[in-house]
Amino acid sequence: MLKIEAGPKLRPSVSLLPPSSEQVSGGSATLACLLSGYSPQGAVASWEVDGAEVTEGGPEQLRGGEERPLQQQQHLTLNQENWMRGEVYSCKVLHHDHSQVQSVHRSQCGNQRS
């Protein structure tokens, strides 16, 4: 029996970037969930706020090229009122049989100035 390998299965590296304080003071907040270095295709990202799934930002099937590790990003944009309602913002990523979560706390985002 011949087994064909489709290449290595690489888990995505996930980073979650919070909005800047300047953006929030301007009336909106955009979070970015960055996925990089994964293979094969098939990563799905979704958003949660305080443990409840948010439908505006996902889930989204993230795609890229076939031959190299993939990179993608997904955004969640909220108005200032909705941003202030939540505390824990999470990006959940499912890639084949592996899942991972990255979270940020609103109270720790952009409020400190030196």
C-alpha positions as CSV (number, residue, x, y, z in Angstrom):
1,M,0.0,0.0,0.0
2,L,1.4,3.4,-1.0
3,K,0.8,6.3,1.4
4,I,1.1,9.8,0.0
5,E,2.2,12.5,2.5
6,A,0.7,15.9,1.9
7,G,3.5,17.6,3.8
8,P,4.0,18.4,7.4
9,K,1.1,19.4,9.7
10,L,2.2,22.6,11.4
11,R,0.0,24.2,14.1
12,P,-0.6,27.9,13.7
13,S,1.1,30.4,15.9
14,V,-1.7,32.7,17.1
15,S,-1.3,36.3,18.3
16,L,-4.1,38.6,19.4
17,L,-3.5,42.3,19.0
18,P,-5.7,44.7,21.0
19,P,-7.0,48.0,19.8
20,S,-4.9,51.1,20.4
21,S,-6.1,53.6,23.0
22,E,-6.2,56.3,20.3
23,Q,-8.6,54.1,18.3
24,V,-10.8,53.5,21.3
25,S,-11.0,57.1,22.1
26,G,-12.0,57.7,18.5
27,G,-15.1,55.7,19.0
28,S,-14.2,52.1,17.8
29,A,-12.1,49.2,18.7
30,T,-10.6,46.6,16.3
31,L,-8.9,43.5,17.5
32,A,-6.7,41.4,15.1
33,C,-6.1,37.7,15.4
34,L,-3.0,36.7,13.5
35,L,-2.3,33.2,12.5
36,S,1.1,32.2,11.0
37,G,3.2,29.3,10.0
38,Y,0.5,26.6,9.7
39,S,0.0,23.9,7.2
40,P,-2.2,22.5,5.6
41,Q,-5.1,24.8,5.0
42,G,-8.2,24.4,7.2
43,A,-7.7,26.9,10.1
44,V,-11.0,28.3,11.4
45,A,-11.0,31.3,13.7
46,S,-13.9,32.6,15.8
47,W,-14.4,35.3,18.5
48,E,-15.7,35.2,22.0
49,V,-16.4,38.1,24.4
50,D,-16.6,37.1,28.1
51,G,-17.1,33.4,27.0
52,A,-20.0,34.1,24.6
53,E,-19.5,33.6,20.9
54,V,-19.6,36.7,18.7
55,T,-20.9,36.3,15.2
56,E,-19.8,39.5,13.6
57,G,-16.1,38.4,13.3
58,G,-16.4,34.8,12.6
59,P,-16.1,31.9,12.3
60,E,-14.1,32.3,9.2
61,Q,-12.3,29.7,7.2
62,L,-8.7,31.0,6.8
63,R,-6.9,30.2,3.6
64,G,-3.6,30.7,1.9
65,G,-1.2,29.1,-0.6
66,E,-0.7,25.4,-1.0
67,E,3.0,25.0,-0.9
68,R,4.3,27.1,2.1
69,P,3.2,27.6,5.7
70,L,0.2,29.9,5.7
71,Q,-0.4,33.3,7.3
72,Q,-3.8,34.9,7.8
73,Q,-5.5,37.4,10.0
74,Q,-9.1,38.1,11.1
75,H,-10.5,41.2,12.7
76,L,-13.3,42.0,15.1
77,T,-14.4,45.7,15.1
78,L,-16.7,47.0,17.8
79,N,-18.0,50.5,18.5
80,Q,-16.8,52.0,21.8
81,E,-20.0,51.2,23.7
82,N,-19.8,47.5,22.8
83,W,-16.0,47.4,23.5
84,M,-16.6,48.8,27.0
85,R,-19.3,46.2,27.8
86,G,-16.9,43.2,27.6
87,E,-13.8,42.4,29.6
88,V,-12.2,39.2,28.1
89,Y,-11.9,39.1,24.3
90,S,-10.7,35.8,22.8
91,C,-9.8,34.5,19.4
92,K,-10.4,30.7,19.2
93,V,-8.6,28.8,16.4
94,L,-9.3,25.3,15.3
95,H,-6.8,23.6,13.0
96,H,-7.7,20.0,12.2
97,D,-7.5,18.2,15.5
98,H,-5.9,21.0,17.5
99,S,-7.5,24.1,19.1
100,Q,-6.1,27.1,20.9
101,V,-7.3,30.3,22.4
102,Q,-5.6,33.7,22.8
103,S,-7.3,36.3,25.0
104,V,-6.8,40.0,26.0
105,H,-8.4,41.8,28.9
106,R,-10.0,45.2,28.0
107,S,-8.9,46.6,31.4
108,Q,-5.2,46.0,30.5
109,C,-5.4,47.4,26.9
110,G,-4.0,50.8,26.1
111,N,-5.0,52.5,29.4
112,Q,-1.5,52.9,30.7
113,R,0.6,55.9,29.5
114,S,4.1,56.6,30.6
